[in-house]
């Protein structure tokens, strides 16, 4: 293989992606009651959710170090692509960029090309970006063209989500600038999304999870442009039936090239919380 794609562990890899031999992951980590949990193949979602529910403290996350990225850039592959969490939400992008700088300082260029993509998204948004890179590579488009097409794809990508609660996002400072959300005692569920810069914004709200999901689906259908050529990605945190229903309702309203559903990995589980749904198109 002449290339590899590194996705930080907030991005979920499908079974097909894992089996392809193309992908590596840079692991973030979570801290719950002083215990460090690495977001890798050993992550146990059920155990993690139980730990978070039992803990009086809000879980925290840490991004991969520049050294971890530096090590991942090694190998015989001449073209290396990295997809990270939005730089507005995590230090992963800056770590990846610093790792790139260190790699070239230590090893020189030696024909190797490395590009770090700021997803301006998270979770399944990163998954779709990685898929786009692989698609370009399989078409033999070359490094520069792959970067150009993928950056354009990122510009056009939209992320939406509805969570059972926003506590982890709020307490970890990821909702800066958003007006206060209506008290949860009223069972109001905000419909959230990403801004073009990669921050989080509120798009609407509804009473109850079911109505909020319908509102999100309607918004996606209303805002969708040229969806027939795109792939729909859905991530869920421990609620597969809910994810399948969202997929069904969306596919009734929009045409897409394909769709898939993944369960959230560690970091996405931490922020989405039990029952959360993330949709990217």
C-alpha positions as CSV (number, residue, x, y, z in Angstrom):
1,X,0.0,0.0,0.0
2,X,1.5,3.4,-1.0
3,X,-0.7,5.4,1.3
4,X,-2.4,5.3,4.7
5,X,-5.1,7.2,6.5
6,X,-4.9,8.0,10.2
7,X,-8.1,8.9,12.0
8,X,-8.1,10.1,15.6
9,X,-10.2,7.8,17.7
10,X,-13.2,10.1,17.8
11,X,-13.9,8.9,14.3
12,X,-15.5,5.5,14.1
13,X,-14.1,2.9,11.7
14,X,-16.6,0.5,10.0
15,X,-15.7,-3.2,9.9
16,X,-14.8,-2.8,6.2
17,X,-12.5,0.1,7.0
18,X,-10.7,-1.9,9.7
19,X,-10.3,-4.9,7.4
20,X,-8.9,-2.8,4.5
21,X,-5.4,-2.4,6.0
22,X,-5.5,1.3,5.0
23,X,-6.4,2.8,8.4
24,X,-4.6,3.5,11.6
25,X,-6.0,5.3,14.6
26,X,-4.5,7.8,17.0
27,X,-6.1,7.2,20.4
28,X,-7.5,9.8,22.6
29,X,-8.2,8.9,26.2
30,X,-10.9,9.5,28.8
31,X,-10.6,10.1,32.6
32,X,-13.4,8.9,35.0
33,X,-12.8,9.2,38.7
34,X,-9.0,9.2,38.2
35,X,-9.0,6.2,36.0
36,X,-7.5,6.6,32.5
37,X,-9.4,4.8,29.7
38,X,-7.7,4.6,26.3
39,X,-10.0,4.9,23.3
40,X,-8.8,1.9,21.3
41,X,-9.9,-1.6,20.5
42,X,-10.1,-2.4,24.3
43,X,-12.8,0.3,24.9
44,X,-15.9,-1.2,26.6
45,X,-18.9,1.0,26.0
46,X,-21.2,-0.7,28.4
47,X,-18.6,-0.5,31.3
48,X,-17.8,3.1,30.4
49,X,-21.4,4.2,30.5
50,X,-21.9,2.5,33.9
51,X,-18.8,4.2,35.2
52,X,-20.0,7.7,34.0
53,X,-23.5,7.2,35.4
54,X,-22.0,6.2,38.8
55,X,-19.5,9.0,39.0
56,X,-20.2,12.3,40.7
57,X,-17.6,14.0,38.4
58,X,-17.8,14.8,34.7
59,X,-15.5,12.7,32.5
60,X,-12.7,14.5,30.8
61,X,-10.8,13.7,27.6
62,X,-7.2,14.1,26.4
63,X,-6.0,14.2,22.8
64,X,-3.1,12.2,21.3
65,X,0.4,13.6,21.8
66,X,2.5,15.0,18.9
67,X,4.8,12.0,19.6
68,X,2.0,9.5,19.0
69,X,1.3,11.1,15.6
70,X,5.0,11.3,14.8
71,X,5.3,7.5,15.3
72,X,2.2,6.9,13.2
73,X,3.7,8.8,10.3
74,X,6.5,6.3,10.0
75,X,6.4,3.3,7.7
76,X,6.9,2.8,3.9
77,X,3.8,4.6,2.8
78,X,4.6,7.7,0.7
79,X,1.3,9.5,1.2
80,X,-0.1,9.9,4.7
81,X,-3.5,11.5,5.4
82,X,-4.7,12.4,8.9
83,X,-8.3,13.2,9.9
84,X,-8.8,14.8,13.3
85,X,-11.6,16.2,15.5
86,X,-12.6,19.8,14.8
87,X,-9.7,22.0,16.0
88,X,-12.3,24.1,17.8
89,X,-13.2,21.1,20.0
90,X,-9.9,19.3,20.6
91,X,-6.2,19.7,20.5
92,X,-5.9,16.7,18.3
93,X,-5.5,18.7,15.1
94,X,-2.7,20.8,16.6
95,X,-0.9,17.7,17.9
96,X,-1.1,16.1,14.4
97,X,0.3,19.2,12.8
98,X,3.2,19.4,15.4
99,X,3.8,15.7,14.9
100,X,4.1,16.4,11.1
101,X,6.6,19.2,11.7
102,X,8.7,17.0,14.0
103,X,8.6,14.1,11.5
104,X,10.0,16.2,8.7
105,X,12.6,17.7,11.0
106,X,13.8,14.3,12.1
107,X,13.5,12.4,8.8
108,X,13.6,15.1,6.1
109,X,11.1,15.0,3.3
110,X,12.4,11.8,1.6
111,X,9.5,11.9,-0.9
112,X,6.9,11.5,1.9
113,X,3.8,13.6,1.7
114,X,1.7,14.3,4.9
115,X,-1.6,16.3,5.1
116,X,-3.6,16.9,8.2
117,X,-7.3,17.5,7.7
118,X,-9.3,19.5,10.3
119,X,-12.6,17.7,10.0
120,X,-14.6,20.6,11.5
121,X,-16.7,17.8,12.7
122,X,-16.4,14.7,14.9
123,X,-17.4,11.0,15.1
124,X,-19.0,9.8,11.9
125,X,-18.1,13.1,10.2
126,X,-14.5,12.0,10.4
127,X,-15.4,8.5,9.1
128,X,-17.0,10.0,6.0
129,X,-14.0,12.2,5.4
130,X,-11.6,9.2,5.6
131,X,-13.9,7.3,3.2
132,X,-13.6,10.2,0.7
133,X,-9.8,10.1,0.9
134,X,-9.8,6.4,0.2
135,X,-12.2,6.9,-2.7
136,X,-9.9,9.5,-4.2
137,X,-6.8,7.3,-3.7
138,X,-8.6,4.3,-5.3
139,X,-9.3,6.5,-8.3
140,X,-5.6,7.2,-8.6
141,X,-6.0,10.9,-8.3
142,X,-2.7,11.6,-6.6
143,X,-1.9,13.4,-3.3
144,X,-2.6,17.0,-4.3
145,X,-5.9,16.3,-6.0
146,X,-7.0,14.0,-3.1
147,X,-6.3,16.8,-0.7
148,X,-8.1,19.4,-2.8
149,X,-11.2,17.2,-3.3
150,X,-11.3,16.2,0.4
151,X,-11.0,19.8,1.6
152,X,-13.9,20.8,-0.6
153,X,-15.9,17.8,0.7
154,X,-15.3,19.1,4.3
155,X,-16.6,22.5,3.3
156,X,-19.8,21.0,2.1
157,X,-20.3,18.5,5.0
158,X,-23.0,19.1,7.6
159,X,-23.2,17.6,11.1
160,X,-26.4,17.3,13.2
161,X,-27.0,15.7,16.6
162,X,-29.6,15.2,19.3
163,X,-28.5,14.0,22.7
164,X,-30.4,12.9,25.8
165,X,-28.3,15.4,27.7
166,X,-25.6,17.9,27.0
167,X,-23.9,17.8,30.4
168,X,-20.6,16.5,29.3
169,X,-20.3,19.0,26.4
170,X,-21.3,21.9,28.6
171,X,-19.1,21.0,31.6
172,X,-16.1,20.5,29.3
173,X,-16.6,23.9,27.7
174,X,-17.7,22.7,24.2
175,X,-20.9,24.8,24.2
176,X,-19.2,28.2,24.6
177,X,-21.3,31.0,23.1
178,X,-24.6,29.1,23.0
179,X,-27.4,30.7,24.8
180,X,-28.6,28.8,27.8
181,X,-30.6,25.6,27.0
182,X,-34.1,25.3,28.4
183,X,-34.2,23.4,31.7
184,X,-34.1,19.7,31.3
185,X,-37.1,19.3,33.7
186,X,-39.3,20.3,30.8
187,X,-37.8,17.4,28.7
188,X,-36.7,19.9,26.0
189,X,-34.2,18.3,23.6
190,X,-32.1,20.7,21.6
191,X,-31.3,19.9,18.0
192,X,-27.6,20.7,17.6
193,X,-25.2,21.1,14.6
194,X,-21.8,22.2,13.5
195,X,-20.9,25.7,12.2
196,X,-18.6,26.0,9.1
197,X,-15.8,26.8,11.5
198,X,-16.3,23.5,13.4
199,X,-17.9,24.9,16.6
200,X,-21.3,23.7,17.9
201,X,-24.5,25.6,17.4
202,X,-28.1,25.1,18.4
203,X,-30.5,24.7,15.4
204,X,-33.8,24.2,17.2
205,X,-35.5,22.3,20.0
206,X,-38.5,20.1,20.7
207,X,-40.2,18.5,23.7
208,X,-39.0,14.9,23.9
209,X,-36.4,12.9,22.0
210,X,-38.8,11.6,19.3
211,X,-40.0,15.1,18.3
212,X,-36.4,16.4,18.4
213,X,-35.2,13.7,16.1
214,X,-38.1,14.4,13.7
215,X,-37.2,18.1,13.8
216,X,-33.6,17.3,13.0
217,X,-34.6,15.0,10.1
218,X,-36.8,17.7,8.7
219,X,-34.0,20.2,8.9
220,X,-31.5,17.8,7.2
221,X,-34.1,17.3,4.4
222,X,-34.6,21.0,4.1
223,X,-31.0,22.0,4.0
224,X,-29.6,19.0,2.0
225,X,-28.0,20.0,-1.3
226,X,-27.0,17.5,-4.0
227,X,-27.5,14.6,-1.5
228,X,-27.9,12.0,-4.3
229,X,-24.1,11.9,-4.7
230,X,-23.3,11.8,-1.0
231,X,-23.1,9.1,1.6
232,X,-25.2,9.4,4.8
233,X,-23.5,8.4,8.1
234,X,-25.2,7.9,11.4
235,X,-23.5,7.2,14.7
236,X,-25.5,6.2,17.8
237,X,-24.6,5.7,21.5
238,X,-26.1,2.4,22.6
239,X,-29.4,2.9,20.7
240,X,-29.3,0.9,17.4
241,X,-33.1,0.8,16.9
242,X,-33.3,4.6,17.2
243,X,-30.5,5.0,14.6
244,X,-32.2,2.6,12.2
245,X,-35.5,4.6,12.5
246,X,-33.6,7.9,11.9
247,X,-32.0,6.3,8.8
248,X,-35.4,5.0,7.5
249,X,-37.1,8.4,8.0
250,X,-34.2,10.2,6.3
251,X,-34.1,7.9,3.3
252,X,-37.8,8.5,2.9
253,X,-37.0,12.2,2.4
254,X,-33.7,12.4,0.6
255,X,-31.8,10.4,-2.0
256,X,-28.3,9.4,-1.2
257,X,-25.5,7.3,-2.8
258,X,-25.3,5.1,0.3
259,X,-25.8,5.0,4.1
260,X,-24.3,3.3,7.1
261,X,-24.7,3.2,10.8
262,X,-21.9,2.8,13.4
263,X,-21.9,2.6,17.2
264,X,-19.9,5.4,18.9
265,X,-16.4,4.7,20.0
266,X,-14.9,6.0,23.3
267,X,-14.7,9.8,22.8
268,X,-18.0,10.0,20.9
269,X,-19.6,7.9,23.6
270,X,-18.3,10.3,26.3
271,X,-19.8,13.3,24.6
272,X,-22.9,11.9,23.1
273,X,-23.9,10.0,26.3
274,X,-26.3,7.1,26.3
275,X,-29.0,7.4,23.6
276,X,-27.3,10.1,21.5
277,X,-27.7,10.3,17.7
278,X,-25.2,12.0,15.3
279,X,-26.0,12.4,11.6
280,X,-23.6,13.6,9.0
281,X,-24.3,14.2,5.3
